[in-house]
Amino acid sequence: MTGTLDHIVINTVTKMDDAAALFEALGFNLTPRGYHSLGSLNHLMMTRGAYLELVGVPPTGLQRADVLESPPGLNGLVLKSVDADGTYRDLAGLGLEPSHPVGFSRPVTIDGAEAMARFRTVRLPSAMFPAGRVYFCEHLTPDYVWRPEWFDHPNGFLGFGTLTVDTPDMARDIGLYAKVCDRPAMPLENGVRLAIDGCTIDLITGDKASFRAITLVFDELDVIRMRASAQPDLVWKGWPDGSATLDIPSLHVTLHCRRAS
């Protein structure tokens, strides 16, 4: 296990068209729509490190069960694996009951030619991590995902700050997340923080287990502020420290936005 963020997932379920149009309107550079062999579809918002993923299922045909049956919104914390088989053994050795590695793929077009992006994932039980799906991803063809033409975003998106996770069982979840992240938990006033490569994870005491919000980092906030303010169903609220909160009710998503330090 690497203790490194691979990507964060927003589950659109069956509303991919609306979600993709909205994130494009907010100034994100979306990769072309991908169609997974497992029965899901996606768009990525790439950085040179971790990326933000919109995932959903097609309206008909094969539909990926773990996406279809998961709630909409922030619903995926994905850590990087360099060897899915080794990750499986490590997680099993920690008593975390992982699934066996599952391989899948999606077609991509690279320099005008079709290729196949391939992945292997190791998932953890939803009953063990009720706030959202937690799993590991090994990229077998990373050059088909991290492409320079997808790094630049009109709104200046650069990466991630903090994933805020609400938990009603802090004592239990501290140990579980520390094992998965391979990082110690540092105390906060109302919870703990785990600092992994690519973001921090704050476990906060709450009534219901959920991925409450994710902080996105931008080179500046003027573009996304103007674009968000032009969308009638979004709520943008600035804060005295220069950061802001963007609520997207249709997707059940809260984004905290801040400038790069």
N, C-alpha and C positions, 0 to 999 in steps of 0.2 A: 504494500500500500504506500502511496506517495504523499498523502496529506496535501494534495493539490486539487483545486477546483477545475473540473473540465467544462461544465456548463450548468446553467440554471434554466429550468423549463417552466413555461407558461402553457397550461393546458387550455386549448380553445374548444375542445371536444368536437362539436360539429359546426363551429362558427369561424373556421379558418379564414374564409374570404373576408369577413368583416374585420377580423383581428389584423390580418396582413395589411389591409387598406389603411387601418388606423395607425399602425406602427410606421408605415411609409409616410403617412401624413405628418407624423411626429418627427420625421427627419432621420429615420433609421434606414440604412442600406440593407435590404433583405436579399438573401441568396434566392435563386430560383426555387420554386416549390419542389420539394423532394418527395418521393413516394417509396416508403420502406417496404421491404418484402414481408414484414410482419403484419401489414395492414394499417399503417399510420402514414401521415404526411406532415411535412414540416417546412418552416423557413428559419434560417439562422441569421443572427446579427453578430457578425464576427468581430473579434479583436485579435491582437497578436497573442493574447493569452486565452482566458476562458471566454465563452460566448453565451449569448442569450438565445434560447430556442422557443419558437412557437410550434406546438405540436397539436395534432388533432387527428380525426379519423374521417375517411370519405363517407359521403351520405349513404352509399350502398356498397355492396360487395364485402370483401374481407375487412374487418374492423378489429384493430388491436385491442384486446380485452382490457389491459391495464390502463390504457388511455381512456377508453370509452367508459369504464367503470370508476374512474377517478373524478373528483370534483373539478370544476373549472377554476382557473386562477393559477397562482404560484403553486406548483405541485411537483417539482422535481429538483432535488439536490444531487448532482452527478459529479462524482469524484473520478480522477484520472487513474487508470490502470495501465501499466506497461506490460502486464501478462495476466490475462483473465484467469487462467488456471491457477497461477500463484496467488492471485487475489482471493479466489475461492478458498484455497487451502488456508490462507491466513485468517480469513473471516470465520471459517468453520472452526479453526483452532481457538478463536476467541469466544466461541459459543453463540455466534450471531445468526446461525441457521440460514446461510445464503443459498440462493438458487444456484444450480449448476450453470456455467457459462452458456449463453445463447448467442449464436451468430446470426447476423442479418445484414442486409445491404440496401443500397438505393442507387439508381443510375444518376450520373452527373455528366455534364458536358464541360470538358476541359480543352480550351484552345480549339474549339470547333469539333472535337471528337468525343464520342460517348465513352465513358469509363464507368467503373463500378466502385463506389465508396463502400467499404466493408468495416464492420464493427463487431465486437463481442462485449456483452454486458453481463454483470453479476448483480443480482438484485437482492435486497434485504426484505424481510417480511413486513407487510403493511401493518400488521398488529403490533410489531415491535417499534415501528416508526410511524405513528398515526398522523403526525403533522403533515406528511407528504411523502412522495416516493423518494427513497434514498437508494442509489445504486452506483456502480462503478462501470466505466466505459473504457475499453481498449480500442484505440483507433488503429486498424490494420493498414489504412491508406491515408495518413494524415495530410499528405500533400494535396488530396482532393477536397479537403475541408478548409484548411488554412491557406487561403489564396489572397494575394495582395489586392486584387480588384475588389475584395469584399471588406477590407479593413477600414476604409474611409467612410464616415457617416456625415451627412449634411448638418446634423445636430451636434457633432463633436463627441459622440459616444466613445468612451475609452476603456471601460471595464466596470468592475464591481467594488462596492464598499462592504456593507454588512447585510447578511441575511438574518432577519429577525424571526425567531421561532418561538411561538407561545407554547408552553407546556403546563399542564396541571399536575405533573408528577416530576418535579425538578430532580429529586434524589435519584430516581430511576434513569432519567434521560441524560444526566451529566455523564454517567458511566458509559452509556451506549454511544453517545456522540463522540466522546473522547476516544473510544476504541475505534470507531469508524474513521475518524479524522486523524488518528495517530498523533494527537496533540493534547497537551494538558489544558484543563479548564481554569481560567483565571477569573477571580471573583469580580462581579459588578454589584451595584447597589441593589438591584432587584433580580439578579440572575448570575450567569457566567458567560464568559467569552472564550471561544476557541479560534485561534488565529491560524488558518491554513493558507497555503500559497494561493493567491487569487482573490481571497475575500476573508472576512471574519464572520463567525457564526455566533450570534447572541441568543442564548436560551433565556427566555424571560418567563416568569411565572404568570400564567393566564388560566382562564376558565376552560378553554378548549384548545386542544392541540392543533396548531396550524402554522404554515409559513405565512407570517403576517405581512411582511414587506421585504423588498430588496432595495438596497441603495445602488444606484447607477452613478458612475463618475463620468463627467463631461469636461471638455477643455474650457467651456463656458456655458452658461445657461440661457443666454438671450434667445437663441434659435428655438430650443425646445419650449421655452416659456411662450414665445409668440405663437408657435404652432399649436401648443396645447390650448392656449386661450382662444384660438379660432375654432376649436371643436366644442360644440354646444353641450355635449354630454360628459365632458371631462371637468374635473375640479383641480385647479392649480392653486396652491397656497404657498406663498413665500414666507421665509422665516428670517428673524433678525441677523442670524449668522451668515446669510447669503444662500443657504440651501433652500430647498422647496420640497413639497409633497405633491405628487400627481396621483389622483385617484381615478381609476378607470372602472366605473361601476359595471359596465356591460361584460367585462372579463373577470370581475371580482379580483382586481389587481391594485395594489398600492405600491407605487414607486417613489422612493426618496431620491432626490436628485441633488448632486453637489458638484462643485468645481474640483478639478484636480488640484491637489496642494502643491 
